[in-house]
Amino acid sequence: MRQGTRNIVARAGTAPTAARKGFSIVEMLVALTISATLLAATFSAFDASWRSYKHTSESASTHVVSRIVVHRVLAMIRTGSQFGPAPADVLDASQNPMTSNFMEFISEEDRLAGLNRVTRLERRDAVGAPGEFELWYILTDADNGSVLQQRPLLRNVRECAFVLQYEPGPRLMKATMDLTVAPRDDADMRIGVGNDAPTIRLVASAGPRQLQ
């Protein structure tokens, strides 16, 4: 009996302990899937927030610059004289008011000082950007036709039209500027935000203060 008892005790004392297990492949795949889903959702939310910020900041900046340009153009119209282009027949409703992609007028006139300068505002095709335009300012000497100044007033223009309403003379009664601009930041190409922000449209009218 003593020998049998010792054998039982020996067998009980040497019983192997349970082996400790790690994560199985299935568990690892599930964990990785959950982590990837959470990271994708976080990145998507961050990307949407960043795009919203960029669109808001670009729209605000472009809106301010565009309004400054429009106010400047209206100020030039109010102080200008002898506007063009003019319709052949101001009494023809199909010609008056007329719509053009440019307008010009005498902005400085002083015969004693020898000043006779014409300002021209025109929409030009943007170089290397089909479907986009620029609004240009050109100042010329009416006596010899030489260009004194020319520079772009506004870029990223989608559309710019001048609606000119005349009375017999012809004398300009009212000029309306219809401007559509696309918000655009040069950093878009570097950060990959793109240019899907909504366009900005500004419409404003003014008439000359002096008789033509």
Secondary structure by P-SEA (a helix, b strand, c coil): caaaaaaaaaaaaacccbbbbcccaaaaaaaaaaaaaaaaaaaaaaaaaaaaaaaaaaaaaaaaaaaaaaaaaaaaaaaccccccccccccccccccccccccccccccccccbbbbbbbbbbbcccccccbbbbbbbbbccccccccbbbbccccccbbbbbbbbcccccccbbbbbbbbbbbbccccccccccccbbbbbbbbbbbcccc
